[in-house]
Amino acid sequence: MSLVGGSLNAVVGGNRHRKRFHHRDFSTTGISGDDATIRPPVVRWSMKVTESAVVELTRTLVQCPSPNPPGGEAPVVDALVDRLREGPVEWTLEREELEPGRPNLVARAGNPEHGRLLLTGHTDVVPANADDWTGDPYELRREDGGPDGDRLVGRGVADMKGALAAKVVAAEAFLTNHGDSSDANTTGEVVLGFAIDEERGGPGTERIAETVGDIDAAVIGEPTDLHVAIAQYGALDWTLTVSGRESHSGRPDRGINAIDGIRCALNGVAELADEVAAENHPILEPGPTISVTEIEGGSAPHVVPGEARATISWRTLPEGPEPDDYDERMRAAVESGLADAPPVEFDLQRTMTVDGVALDAEHPLVRRTVDAAHDVGIDSHIVGFNAGSDTRFLVPRGIPAVLFGPGTIEDDAHTVDESVAVSDLLVTARVYERLLERYLSSSN
């Protein structure tokens, strides 16, 4: 989950188009793109989803620090490659270095002619200040007690190394119970995606979406409290700069106070915020919002400020108008506020643009995910997601995607002593396994 100041983090400035270092390391076993014969996955032994399997893999991943910034997800990917190569399924592994020390990883097993389901997520985490934690953030520990039983504590257990571990274990359990039998050639393909740089709005999942080929559906393991999230806000940020004229504070009449000017401009923005607050969405609450998130002005205590700046953030609903339309409304609001202001000048520049994303509540992926949760005893509901996620790279490319995972963004993700209930982590793996059965097994 990507957040900026408690909200969505996306591509700012030229970040999205940074130079990429592409190095692809293909270890092809099972299914090869150049092999015309579709072979079932080689299964070395059978396994089931167990608490110990999910917890121990989560431990392994947490013990591979990958704070972003600066990034450096390679140790996580190395651990995943080792785990997948040593596990019960023979995977086709595709490792692609997007930047030095920052590889994506895609693992495939099964027959793509009978469906393809992508279970994906990000390998980076937000930084952790060890002085604030009650233990080492990168050493998983288990704490007793609490209303929901034992909890695992460590950076990334909720966002989202716990969900990554659950996906690996669920995929192995599904494939070992369906992929080495008489119906192996009619069992669809499981695709596991492990993406870099989600926390800073980077290219990891975008690159997977570009290269993974035709996918029937995808699930990202963001912390949704075991509900199925189908919609998320868009986000636009602007920098507003108001210019006046400096003077000594003993002679303010000789200057033009830029802070007075920006205060008037932001009054106009507040009126626009009241206007858009009247809009609503069936599952995204509280609906669209406009917030002033940063303000700066003045150079010294006794100088009338000649310049002041503010950052304005507009959280938008899915399927909204084009960004230029938002620019026009924001500019009109600023001009309205400045109508009674000192004679200042202003500049308004949009610095971030992320489209909102929503999937129809009746889409088969949504219904099957809810049903998979019900299969394992979880009363899962269709909800909205108040932070950012990489579904924005999948849905526009025709890959239906939902979010489902343990923990919450309010209480768990990005927190000091980040934690997740062991029972929720185990349930998540079982829901993923059941969803794979609903999508890819021959009986379905």
Summary of the structure (lengths in Angstrom):
residues: 444
radius of gyration: 24.4
end to end distance: 31.9
largest distance: 90.0
contacts: 1619
relative contact order: 0.19
helix: 32%
strand: 27%
